[in-house]
Amino acid sequence: MAQGVLALVALLLAAATAGLAWCMAFPVRWDGVGRFGALALHFPLHLLVLTSVAWLLSRLAGRMRAVAASGLLIVTAMASLVMALAPTVAAWRYARELGVRVSLWEYVANSTHMNAGTPQRERTLVYGTAPDGTKLELDVWLTGKPHLGLPRPAILMIHGGAWNHGNRSMFPDWNRWLNELGYEVFDVEYRLPPPARWRDELGDVKVALAWVIENAGDYHVDPTRVTVMGQSAGANLALLLAYAANDSRLPPTTPIAPVAVRSVINVYGPSDMALLYRTSHSPDYVRPMMEAYIGGPPDSQEERYRLLSPLTWVSAKSPPTLTLLGTSDRLVPADQATLLDESLARAGVPHETVLIPANDHAFDVNWGGFGTQIAREKVRAFLEGGAP
């Protein structure tokens, strides 16, 4: 009886491990079992727990002379060990190529922490009122430093969420870390569908940028040193804000004075919207989100998809750009980053593209992960020296 139970446990554990391995190795859709693969790529060393459990059960099976179960559990332990170490080593090697130090201790110290948050009401201010009466809000994350010396730089942070969900202060660890670097952070929220908000979302963040610049003196901020940063859909909006800040075809929600940003940080954001619609590895998730945001598929809304593609707006006047994307991203394929890289190179724009191996969409949810550690160091270097 005990041997039968152990054999069943071994079989189930092996099947679950095999399924997870498949989801990690291949871009299985985000809106299905692919989320488990993404989570495993976010926290790969956590799979060592599975390795330990399988190994201990194999020892137990061996003592009970359950040979088949013991063998299957040993294979499961070995497979999960490879699943834990392969992405970790890939990111570590890439960090060495970049000259970036990553810390195992930092990974362990953040092992139970997820970089995720909700709006911070005590930080919330209204930056404008939309024509439909909606109060537009942002959260102000301050360094807490006195208003002495030269004005400080600032970050306008734009949250992701596939243009249909998400909230300000969605990734609070970025804001805290940027505060530690000496940046005042303004984490903006914008209107979401329904109805189709293809102009409203960018229009709102344009107003937010203008608000930051107009109120820079109140926060001891240098209005010429505002960098815009976003994740996923927020990164797409950040790129559009940086490249098409004052174009009338994508107007602000309310009238504002002309604005400009110092630089832009694109964290796994798309640059070609029609291409994303066609080639995302998670079409059943991405396409409905894009249609709800834009008002239909590319076939019926070709011009809107073109206007909402940062590639459309790249020019010699585009600000310095940093792009960060995981090569295992199952929502935004790596060619979204490489196409932007090539376009910026042709235009002569200072830029850097960092493709982090074995990292999936939203890899920075693991604040201690090697991918996030790489991203932080590249952001630090970019802000300090790469964004003049």
Stockholm file with secondary structure:
# STOCKHOLM 1.0

chainA/1-388         MAQGVLALVALLLAAATAGLAWCMAFPVRWDGVGRFGALALHFPLHLLVLTSVAWLLSRLAGRMRAVAASGLLIVTAMASLVMALAPTVAAWRYARELGVRVSLWEYVANSTHMNAGTPQRERTLVYGTAPDGTKLELDVWLTGKPHLGLPRPAILMIHGGAWNHGNRSMFPDWNRWLNELGYEVFDVEYRLPPPARWRDELGDVKVALAWVIENAGDYHVDPTRVTVMGQSAGANLALLLAYAANDSRLPPTTPIAPVAVRSVINVYGPSDMALLYRTSHSPDYVRPMMEAYIGGPPDSQEERYRLLSPLTWVSAKSPPTLTLLGTSDRLVPADQATLLDESLARAGVPHETVLIPANDHAFDVNWGGFGTQIAREKVRAFLEGGAP
#=GR chainA/1-388 SS CHHHHHHHHHHHHHHHHHHHHHHHHSCCCTTTTHHHHHHHHHSGGGGHHHHHHHHHHHHHHHHTTCHHHHHHHHHHHHHHHHHHHHHHHHHHHHHHHHTCCCCHHHHHHTTTCCCCCCCCGGGEEEEEECTTSCEEEEEEECCCCCSCSSCEEEEEEECCSTTTSCCTTSSHHHHHHHHHTTCEEEEECCCCCSSCCTTHHHHHHHHHHHHHHHTGGGGTEEEEEEEEEEETHHHHHHHHHHHSTTCTTSCCSSCCCCCCCSEEEEESCCSCHHHHHHHCSCHHHHHHHHHHHHSSCTTTCHHHHHHTCHHHHCCTTCCCEEEEEETTCSSSCTHHHHHHHHHHHHHTCCEEEEEETTCCTTGGGSTTSHHHHHHHHHHHHIIIIICC
#=GC SS_cons         CHHHHHHHHHHHHHHHHHHHHHHHHSCCCTTTTHHHHHHHHHSGGGGHHHHHHHHHHHHHHHHTTCHHHHHHHHHHHHHHHHHHHHHHHHHHHHHHHHTCCCCHHHHHHTTTCCCCCCCCGGGEEEEEECTTSCEEEEEEECCCCCSCSSCEEEEEEECCSTTTSCCTTSSHHHHHHHHHTTCEEEEECCCCCSSCCTTHHHHHHHHHHHHHHHTGGGGTEEEEEEEEEEETHHHHHHHHHHHSTTCTTSCCSSCCCCCCCSEEEEESCCSCHHHHHHHCSCHHHHHHHHHHHHSSCTTTCHHHHHHTCHHHHCCTTCCCEEEEEETTCSSSCTHHHHHHHHHHHHHTCCEEEEEETTCCTTGGGSTTSHHHHHHHHHHHHIIIIICC
//
